[in-house]
Amino acid sequence: MWDTNQMKSHYVIGLNSGTSFDGVDVALVRFFGDLKPRFIDGIIYTYPKIVKEKIRKLIYRNNVHLQKISQLNFLLGEIFAEAVNKIIKKNKLRQKDILLIASHGQTIYHHPDIERISSYKVRSTFQIGEGSVIAFKTGIQTITNFREADIAAGGTGAPLVPYLDQIIFGESKNIRAVLNIGGISNITITGKNITPAAFDVGPGNGLIDLMCNLYFKKDFDNGGEIAKKGKIDFNAVKKALRDPYFRKKPPKSTGKEYFNLNFVKKYFSKIKKRKDKISTITYFSAKVTERAFNDFIFPNYKINEIITSGGGVENKILMKHLRKLIPSIRFNTSDKYGLPYKYKEAILFALLGYTCHLKKPNNMPSCTGAKEKTILGKMTRIERK
């Protein structure tokens, strides 16, 4: 048993800008010699409107230009550094108190499926938010690029959150499903006597946010208020559930390159009323999760709890649908276990950064399909005289 009062502790700051790209999630965590992160504090450092729009254009392919990608990479580095300095000041810490910063950056492209180019088989992923800028502006060693090593080892580079789920829940006698509802939802199955399993389910908030921005100039459906007022087109949902991605067996990973406006046009274009479309897509996001449980989880595991995290927890209508569709399992948020649902992914990257620092393998081959364990993360250190 670790005596946390006697062991030397380390502060680590984790940064994440998720598939909803509403801002930088910042988590200040502390390690006491073991690998369990203790959450200390968190902030959400909101992007300026113009920055959010630049990210949106890159992700949705409306304005792909090398100059803009390069500029945004360095601009996000500046913003991430500001976010770090803010949480350090808020907690009355000093630069030297922080062991390291671990930044996931902002994903602008994720293509986990193999594509043949000449004689090569290629998967790829691309996150921006320049680590050298973060390290220079904060004076703290910074670890970035957490997906690439898993892809190099034959994996899909996602999901990464199972590593944290295994640290927190892996020794439990009960088998738990840990459901993160971000722009893309993912599930981890973990427990004491099983090999961890995880995969990307499909759209969580991503399509809802996209429609809210397109139709109502809102970043998201606050509390599910728009969805609450619309009608669900169950036939459209039924057709969308036939999409090949949902039949594909885990491990699997996806992103907004697949679940985007083209996907909406393909399956939901006949829905004329805007509120009905958001209501239908909200229900669809819940049905996608139910199908994942029925197809890949319940036949193989006896689950006694679903632990939720991510922005989708705040969408009351989405959560209401999920509880109705999966009535036999109790739902709890990750807050119950010391992981605030808003900051869970930022906490994850703090953990990945810390384990990279310790030179411990931190990918999960059973969840990503990688051929072997490897160390995720690349370190940037600014040496000053």
RARA-V274954 format. One record per run of one state. SS is the DSSP state (helix for helix, strand for strand, loop for the rest). FROM is the first residue (numbers start at 1). LEN is the number of residues. If there is no record, write none. Layout:
SS,FROM,LEN
SS,FROM,LEN
This chain:
loop,1,9
strand,10,8
loop,18,5
strand,23,9
loop,32,6
strand,38,9
loop,47,2
helix,49,11
loop,60,6
helix,66,25
loop,91,4
helix,95,3
strand,98,20
loop,118,2
strand,120,9
loop,129,2
helix,131,8
loop,139,3
strand,142,3
loop,145,3
helix,148,5
loop,153,9
helix,162,8
loop,170,6
strand,176,6
loop,182,2
strand,184,7
loop,191,6
strand,197,7
loop,204,2
helix,206,11
loop,217,5
helix,222,8
loop,230,4
helix,234,7
loop,241,3
helix,244,4
loop,248,13
helix,261,8
loop,269,5
helix,274,24
loop,298,7
strand,305,5
loop,310,1
helix,311,4
loop,315,1
helix,316,10
loop,326,4
strand,330,4
helix,334,4
loop,338,6
helix,344,14
loop,358,7
helix,365,4
loop,369,9
strand,378,3
loop,381,5
